[in-house]
């Protein structure tokens, strides 16, 4: 796989601000400070395309990035799609009013965006959370494709990583790919899984958001 380009397209809080066009989209979801921006930068071979902050909860809008890969055929056109960085959830120090805006914003996008092919759910390999298990269930109910990724595997000794991954898979109920944005471990497997999501058929109908 050869990455041709990756560029910021737009930040959006509502559907009227989403990018126009018909490129398929892959969303990245996870708790605040789980390493979404770091993983996006690592996947795209860029240091600062997605803004990395030491302050959890800094990403507060849906952020769209256009990606182009070289096609498998020598003379084929580039394969193009969008990555969508969703605001992190579960950070208690964000103002309650902002948290209340995030729910409808994120759920509205995930429920109704027909261009969305699937979600990459990030979780820290050292601790699974109920929020992540609930999101897995929520995505399954809406028949959305899912790739679960355990981030920060470099924070654990190699001898502990396999058991930690098994524990996460049991907790979430889905396969989990171990990955490190720092060392690049697991990056190729994440890309392979993303390509699998992109190969799935487009959604044929939208689901109504449920904020209850």
N, C-alpha and C positions, 0 to 999 in steps of 0.2 A: 504494500500500500504506500502510495506517495501523496503527501499532503501538498496541494498546490497553493492554497491560500486560506486565510481565516481572518475575518474582519467583523468589527462591531457594526450592527445594523440599527438597532433601536432599543430604547427602554420604554416599557409600557405599563400602565396601571389598569387599562381597560381595553376591550376588544377593538374599539375604534382606532387605537394606537398601534395595533399589531402590524407587522410588515405586510405589505400587499404581495401577491404572487401565489404560487402553488407548490413551493418547495416543501418537502416533508420535514417534520420537526421532531427532535429528540429533547425531552426536558430532563433537567438534572435537579433532583430534590434531596433534601436532607436537613438535619438539624443545624442550627447556627454553629459555626466553628468546626464543622465536620470535615472541611477541606474541599468544598465544591469548586471554588475558584482555583485552588491549587491544582486539582485534578484536571479541570478544563484546560488550564495553561499547559499542563504536562501532555495531555492528549494532542493539543494543537501545536506543540513545540514552540510556545511563546511564553515569555516571562511575565508579561503584564497585560495580556489581552483582557482577561477577566481580572478585575481588581481584587487583590488579596489584602485583607485587613486583619490586624490583630484584635480588632474590636468585633465581637460576635454581633450579628444582626445588621451589619452595614449594608448588605444588599437588600433594598426595599422595593424594587420594581422587578418585573419580568424583563430580563436582558437577553436580546436576541443576537446571535453571531452567525454569519454566513460562512459555511465551510465548503471547500471544493477539493475533491480528491481526483487523482488521475484514474481514468476508467481502466478496466481490465484490458480492453482492446486497444491496440496501438493507435488506431485512428478514431477511436470513440470520443464523444464529447465528455468533458469532466463530469463527475458525479457531484451534484450539489445538494445541500440540505442545510437546515438551521439547527444549531444548539440553542437551548433556552435555559438560562440560569434562573431558577426560581428563588425567591427569598427564603432564607433559612427559618425554620420554625422552632419553637420551644425555648426561646431566650427570654427569661423572665424580666430582664431589666429594660426591654423595649416598652415604651409607653403603651398602656392598655388600648388606647384609641388606635394606635398603629397596628397592634396585633389584631384588633377587630376588623381592620381593613384588609389585612393579609388573607384571612380565611376566604372571604368571597372572591378576592382577586385570584388566588391560586386555584380554588375549586372551580371557579367559573372557567378559567383557562383549561384545566384538565378535563372538565366535563364536556365542554362545547367545541373545543378546537379540532375541527375535522382533519387538519393537516398533521396533528400529533400522532406519531407512530408508536411511541412508547416512552417510558420513564426510566431513567437511571437513578436508582435510590441509593444514596450513600449513607453508610453507618460506620461509626468508629469501631474498629475491630476489638477494642478493649471493653466495649459496653454497648449492648443492644438496648433500645428504649421502647416503651410501649407505643410511643408516637409512630415509630417506624413499623411496628407490627400492625398497627391500625391502618397505616397508609397502604401496606401490602394488601390488606383485606379490602380496603376502599377501591384500589386499582383493579383488583380481581373482579369485584362486583360490576365494574364498568367495562370489563373485558379489554383493559389496556395492557399492552405489552410491558414487561418489567424486566430490568436487569438490576440485581442487587450487588453492590460493591462494598467491600469492607476496606475502608481507608486506613492509612497510617500503619500498615503492617510492619514497617521498619521500626516502630516503637516497641515491638515485642521481639524477644529472642527467637531465632528460627525454630528452636525446639518446641515453642509454645504456639506457633502460628496455626498449624494444622488443627489442633484441638480447639483453638479459638474460632476458627472458621466453621468447624463442625457444630460448635455451640450456637453460633449465630444462625446457621442453617436450620437447626432445630427450633430456635426461638422464632425466626421469621417464617419458617415453613416453605422456603424457596432456596434454590442454589445460590451461593454467594462466591463472588470472585474477589480474591485478596489483591490489593493494589497499594502502591506507594508512589505519590507524586514526587517524592524526594529521590528515590532510587530508580524509578521507572518499572519496578517489579509489577507484573500483572497488566501492564499497559496494553500489550498486544491482545491479551484475552478480552479486555474491556472493549477494544476496537472491534474485535470479531463479533462480540455480542451486540454491539451497536449496529454493525452492518446487518446482523440478523433482524433487528427491529426494523431497520429501514426497508428490508425486503418484504415485510408483511404488507398485506393489502390495506389501502386507505380505509378509514372509518366511513361508514355509510350513513350514520345518523349521530346526532348529538344527544347527550343525556342532560336532563335538567339538573342544575346545581342543587345540592341538598346541604343546607347550612345548619341543620338541626343538630 
